[in-house]
Amino acid sequence: MQIKNSNIKDQIFKMAELRGADKTFCPSEIARKLDPENWHQYMKKVRECGKELIQKNELVCTQGGKIVDPLKAKGPIRFGLATSQRSSI
């Protein structure tokens, strides 16, 4: 199954808006929505799309409560709305 980056970014941002300000979620939640059976194969792509949203200041990526680069972080990370996006909700 071929999934476009734009679809992944939409799913990430929808989840962030759904969770709301000061709440985060695991990128695996997005990967599991994309393909519940083979979600592991989408983890890298979800992190890459998350990085693009971070560069647009729409999202933040955290690990242990600190902001990190999702492509350089080792281990579990979390995505959440960027501060600039929180006030628009």
C-alpha positions, 0 to 999 in steps of 0.5 A: 500500500502506497501512502502519500506524505501529505496524508501522513502529515494530515493524520499527524496534525489531526491527532495533535489537534485532537489531543490539544494543547500540552498533550502528546502522542506517539508516532506509532499511533499514526503508523497504526492508523495507516496500516494496523497490520504492518505499521512498523514499516511506516515509522520512519516515514511518520518521523520524516513527515513529523520533522517537516511539520516541526520545521513549519513550527506546527509541531514539536517532538519531545523525548523525556519532556525535552524537545528533540529532532525526530530523525536523530532521536533514538528510542521513543518520541512524542509529537504535540502541537507547537506553542504557536498552534496552541493558541489557534485552537 
